[in-house]
Amino acid sequence: MKRGRLSETVGPAPLSERPEDWLGNTPLLDLSDPKLRLKARALTQLARSDRQKALAIYAFVKRLPYAKRIKLEYPTAADVLRQRSGDGDDKATLFVALLRVSEIPARIRYMEMNGVMLRGLVPSPDPPDAARPVLEIFLDRWVRTDTYIFDASYVSGALRHMEERGWDCGWGLHRDADMLWNGKDDAFLGGHPIENDPLLKRVLCVVSDPLQLVAPALRANGYRYRRSVLAIQWNMLAPAMSRSIGRLRAVRVVTSVHPREEPQT
């Protein structure tokens, strides 16, 4: 897979493209959790193919409300399932875990996103750059999406606020964002392939879960993601981000575009 102009760091070991190498467990995924396994089985029991399984899991994860809360540690997939909401990292953890429990290879490609994408969501005229988790799911080939991060209510509110301000982007997405993933093609909130998206600055790493992004052994383009510094920064912003999310959800939106909560198979 070519990455165009973007530089890429994948950690201490070469990136494997073998699907079977992306089915394993991690402490954060905790694939043996009985409630996680039961949920995966319930979501996929009527599916006749891996694509249908992936779409059923995607629809469930996407429907979970996007939420930003103070974190003292990264939640496990079962924690996110119990909370019934989460931010991009939380929902990525659950998405990967449910896919792997269903024997579908999955991984996270972390992209560094220009902070301008977070206008409105982050209470700052100059929001910090952020790591965005793009899911890669193996369905005969690696297919990518980050559209699972925001639920339909959030997206509708964000699009309305951007239209009112005349912004091309904000609240974590572009006005031309893909609304849904169809299980066949790549779909992105930035509205462009990640190789050509001017608001994505570089590939940080390809990992199994968010905790690996900040692992001591992982260096991203010559510098280390310091977990303590990141945690302090985003925990300080979390209350204001939560209020911004609440304001989005308080607005009833009527537009010609109605993002569906569940993809059609």
N, C-alpha and C positions, 0 to 999 in steps of 0.2 A: 504494500500500500504506500503510495507516494505521499509525501507530506508537503510538497511544494516549497514555498519560501520559509515555512515554519521550521524552527529548530526543534529537536526532540531529545528528551532524556528519559530513559526508562528504568533507571536505578542501577544497582550493582550487577545485575545479570542481563544478558541480551534478551530482547523482547521475543517471546515465542509466538509464532503464528499458528501453532498446532492447537486446534480447538480443545483437545483433551487436556491440555495444560491449564485450562481455565474453567475447570469443574471442581477444584479443590476447596477445602474448608479453611477458614481463618477464625480466630476468636470473635471477631466482630460479626461475621456472617453466621456463625454457630448453626450450621446446617442440621445438626442433630436435634434441635429444639422441637419438641412434639407439636406445639401450636403452630410453628412456622410450617412444618411438614403437612399438618392438617389443612392449613390455609392453602398451600400450593395444590394439594390434591383437590380441594373443593373448587378452586378456580379453574382447574384444567381437566376435570373429569369428563366433560363433554367434548373436549377438543380432539380432533382427528389427526392433527399434524403438529409439528413443533411450532410452525408459524401461528397456528390458532392458539396454542398454549401461550406463546410469547405475547400475543395480542390480548389475551384474557388477563394475564398478569400486568401488562402495561396499563390496561384500562383501570384496573384496581388501584395501582400505584398512582396513576395520574389523578384519580378522583380524590385521593387523600388531600386535605387542605394544606396548602403551603403555609408554613408557620416558622417564625424565627424566635427562638428562646435562648436564654442563657444556658451554656453547657459547661459542666465541670468535667465531663468525659464524653467520648463518642458513644452514642447508644448502639446497642446491637440491633440486628434485624428484628428480633423478637420484641425489643423495646419499642421500636418504631411501629410495629404492628399493634402493640398495645396502646400506644399514644394516639394512633389514628391520624397523625399529622406529622409534618417535619419539613426541614429545609432541603436544599438540593443534596447535600451529603447524606442526610438521613434517608431520603427516598431512594437514593442510589444504592445504599446499603441493602435496603429491603428488596429493591428490584433485582439486584444481582443474586441475593440469597434465594428468592423465590424461583428465579430462572435456573439456578444450579441445582436446587432441590428437584426441579423438574427435568434435570439432565440436559439442560440447554446451556452451552458454554457462554459465559458473559464476563465482561471486564469493564473497567472505567478508564477512559482516556481523559486526563485532566488537562484543560486548556486554561491559559491565563487570559482573563477577559479584561478589556479596558474598562476602568471604573465608570466611564460615561454611561455605560449600559445600566448602571444602578441608580442613575438620577431619579429622584422621587422616592425610591425605596430607602436609600441611605440619606440621612439628613445632613448633607454636606454639599457645598457647591463644587467640590472636587473629590468625589468618592474614590476610595482606594481601589486599585486593581484587585481582582478576585479570581480564585480558582473555580472553574466550572466543570462539573462531572458529566461528561458525555458517555452515555452507555453504548457499548458495542456488543451486539448479540450475534452469535454465529447461527445463521439459517442458510446453509449451503455456502454462504460467504459472510464476512463481517458486515453487519448493517448497523448504522449509528443514529442515535437520537438523544436530544436533551429535552424534548417536549414533555416528558413525564414530570418535570420539576414543578410546573405551575398548573393548578387545577383550573377548570373552565371559568369559575367565578372570578378568580384572580386575573386571568388573562383578559376577560371582558372589561373589568375595571381599569386595568392598565392601558388597554387600547383607547378607552374613552378619555382618560387623563392625558395621554399623549396627543390625541386629536385636539383636545382643548388648548394645549400648549403649543401645538405645531412642532412637536418633537418627532424625530425619526426613531428614537429609541429611549428607553427608560424603564424603570421597574424590572430590569433583567431581561427585556426582550426588545426586538425590533418591530416596527409597525408592519413589516412584511413577514413576520414570523410564521413558520409552519404551525398550524393548529394541532395536527395529529400526526401520528406515525402509523403507516399502513402495514408494517411488517415486511415490506419488500424494498423500500427506498429509504435513503437517509432523510432525516427531517430535523430541522434546527430552529431554535428560538431566534437566532440571529438572521434568519431568512436567506442565508448563503451557506454553501459548503464550507466547512471549517478551514479548508486550505486557502480559501479566497475571501474569508470574512475579515474586513479591515478592523473590526473591533475585537478580534481574537489575536493576541500577540504572539503566542507560542504554545507548543505542547510541553507540558511539565513532566508528565510521566504516564505510564500505563500500569494500572494496579488492580488488585482484587477488591480493595475496600478503602474508604477514606483515611483510615488510620495509617495506611502505608504511604500516603502522601507526605506525612510529617515524620516518618520513621528516620532515626538518626543516620541510617546507611544511605538514604536517598538524597541525592543532590540534584537540583534542577538548574541546569545551565551555569554551574560553577558556584551556586550558593545553596545553602541548606534552608529548607522551610523549617522555621523554628516554631514548634508547637506552642510553647508558652506565649510567645509574642503574638501569634495569630489568635490564640484563644482570648487573650486580653483585649485585643483590638475589636474582635467581632462580638465579644460579650458586652463591651461598652456600647456598641451600636445596636445591640439586640432590642432593648426596650423601645427605642425610637422606630426601628424597623417594624416591630410588632404593631405599633400605633399606625404606621403608614399602611400596613396590610389591612388593618381594621377599617381604615377610611376607604380603601378600595372596595371592600366587601359591603360597605354601607350604601354604596351607590347602585341603584337598580339601573341596568344598562339595557337599552333597546337599540340595536343596530341591525344592519343588513347581514352581519356576520355572526353566526351563532355557533361557537365551537362545541361540537358534540362531546359528551363525556366518554362515550365508548366508541371505538373504531368499528367499522363494518368489516367483517371477515369475508 
